[in-house]
Amino acid sequence: MKKASSLRLALGKRVVIADGAMGTMIQSANPSLDDFQGLEGCNEVLNITRPELIADIHRQYFSAGVDAVETNTFGANLANLGEYDIPERIYELAEAGARIARGVADEFTISSGEPKWVLGSLGPGTKLPTLGHTTYEDLRAAYQEASRGLIDGGSDALLIETTQDLLQAKAAVNGARAAVDNCDKDILIIAQVTVLIGGCCGTTPEHLAAVVRKVHGTALKERAFTDEAGASSLYQFVPFRQQNTYLAIGERTNANGSRAFRDALLSEDWQKCVDIAKDQVREGAHMLDLSVDYVGRDGVKDMRELASRFATATTLPIVLDSTEPAVIKAGLESLGGRCVINSVNYEDGDGPDSRFARIMPIAREHGAALIALTIDEEGQARTAEWKLRVARRLIKDLNEKWGIKTCDIIIDCLTFPIATGQEETRKDGLETINAIAQLKKEFPQVQTTLGISNVSFGLNPAARIVLNSVFLAEAVKAGLDSAIVHPSKISPIARIPEEQREVALDLIYDRRKFEGDDCVYDPLSKLLELFAGVEVTSTRQSRAAELAALPIEKRLVRRIIDGEKAGLEVDLDQARLGGLTPLAIINDYLLEGMKEVGELFGRGEMQLPFVLQSAEVMKSAVALLEPHMEKSDASDRGSILLATVKGDVHDIGKNLVDIILTNNGYRVVNIGIKQTINQIIDAAQESSVDVIGMSGLLVKSTVIMKENLEELRSRGLAEKWPVILGGAALTRSFVEKDLAEEFPGTVRYARDAFEGLALMDTMMGVKKGVAGVSLPPLKERRTRVTSIDAPLTTDTTRSDVASDNQVPKVPFFGSRVVKGIALADYSSMLDERALYVGQWGLKSERGKYEEMVENQGRPRLRSLLNEAVSQGWINAAVVYGYF
């Protein structure tokens, strides 16, 4: 056991203060291109070429009183160094950065008599594995290499910061763990932030000195913590125990349980597979069971293909259903969040070569929960006693050998068909129910699940719905927490006719009646009689019928909003045959659907993956309509050049703008990242675009954009192209006040992709001379001066108050009114607790205030703020003056 480090002990007692910005300080030193070895913007190279500069920055922060500094290694990762073609230098630059910080920290430890620490910075890079930019395994290996360098250089902790993809974060944590496991020191792994206080982009030693004066030595407060077992996707956490219902695990994305999914898998119709998953989301599933195991197929390849699609196409956590470790591993390496593994068991024992022993290290690395089947070396447990014996063994092994908490173990007591007519299967349902009840008494924290549909195997679809629904209700009464089901095929008990319900119960509990050796009442025979010839309409058919019942115009709008591609071509043909021109279909209906998507996105009611799905349907619709357009109709609505400015490698937001504009009929010339103004101008002229769009995430990118506008002006090109600027570091007031005042052409700020779309619509309308179309006014702050007359006489009577104090010079006399203040500039000052609890009366359970805020308060507030802006409800102004 490693001895606890001084940093770990300090974090357990008090607030630890870390440093501020590194990039800001480096920029203020203005290093030369030679300092960067020709790799402009690669700050980590300065660890080799200018170690004294980096050391001086650390000294300034320690002199300000901080406890710890971060190494200059934020970009020492696979993606960032790969942009400069030097990924092989990860270890070298990480070790050098840590060594510099360690030397300065040791200096101040000696001089101050207090320990000073080094935090090894592990930044996110620019490649998101969830979107397929890179792989989990490559990232994990690179993070392990960087962590090894940071540890060898003397870091006390590894700080994983600014993560934007859960799968990337998982790769970083596991890479760091692998490096720490090979070290004999107690190295902390911190996924930002624990009880560290420090500064972010732009903060300086002066700022941190003020922070130190304010919070140095502050003790930690007690924190209420609820450890709730569950799984998560990129978008949401789902607890294993649902209030007033069971956890529904959708069963249809299973190659061995769904013919439709199997056929789609075998034909590699991945979109069809995704559509089946989305059907289950609509039908109320809480998680999705994904199984690709099929004879003759490459399970690893299929799992990667589908898990990566499910990661962004659905919002639900995934249950990875396979007994093959390699297939499970492929799924876990494609999914952020927390998955469930289905399953482990003792079919081939628990020795070192067993599937059980091979799956468990993978499960531990990824933090997965586990479904454990009551199967041992003798076979599938059929009686309640047998099921309990295996379950006890599973829980004991998972707890003691693998460190899995009981609440993360999901025991499947197994379901067997009870409608075969064979005597030995008659009580299988009852045995399972009894096993669940007893298991929950012995292990209240353990979770339970069942594959419900097995119980009705062999019956017709209508009978299966009834038997599955009744059996599920009885299992839930016994303590069942979750079930692998087809949610739309489960009916509420109250909706099942009493006769059908009673017969199903009689079958489950084997309530046959005998007169002597003769069976005079067999519930199985009665059930078959009740459902002879009864059919069920599928959910997909019902939904398709509902869509088909809409007028064609509303149907097209609905397809865009729902991201529903199936049947699109038929609907477009019907619309054209009904007299609508392709251009009218696009402008009046398809774009209307995209407008609604944009509004939903703006209100926080539609998440990004579903926006992209709608955009894909829009793209497909336009492609289908293009051959039928007249030449004038098929011309571009307009064109825009998109570029991330020089020195900035962030392009996720820019690429979303590309998708949205392209699928709304605009021609987009996307020239990528790190583009100089010369490259932007050359590409704009070569491609004859109508508008230029520039983006950037870094604070320094705002300076580059200002310089780019100055260059356009100096070349006499300011009025040739309207310019749209966007990116996280920009504000509306900076663009539309500071920059617009100095730029003679048109420049506007776009907060997101949909505001960019609206600006493109307006700019092209202005260019084409569309009546009544004009650009929105600049959001500048206008001032009005109110002067006052100076007094005609002066009172010369003097008091004994000192009169030699220097009087500050005032900029003006009188009052001024500042108008046009953006709502975003002051909405953050709202007392949210007073609003949510005091005014709106929102309530939460003890310890769940933040959950209430995220799920109810902030979405409602965000919607109101957006509506206030769009409707112009608030016209804020400030009056101030000197008298």
Summary of the structure (lengths in Angstrom):
residues: 883
radius of gyration: 32.5
end to end distance: 70.2
largest distance: 126.8
contacts: 2866
relative contact order: 0.05
helix: 49%
strand: 14%
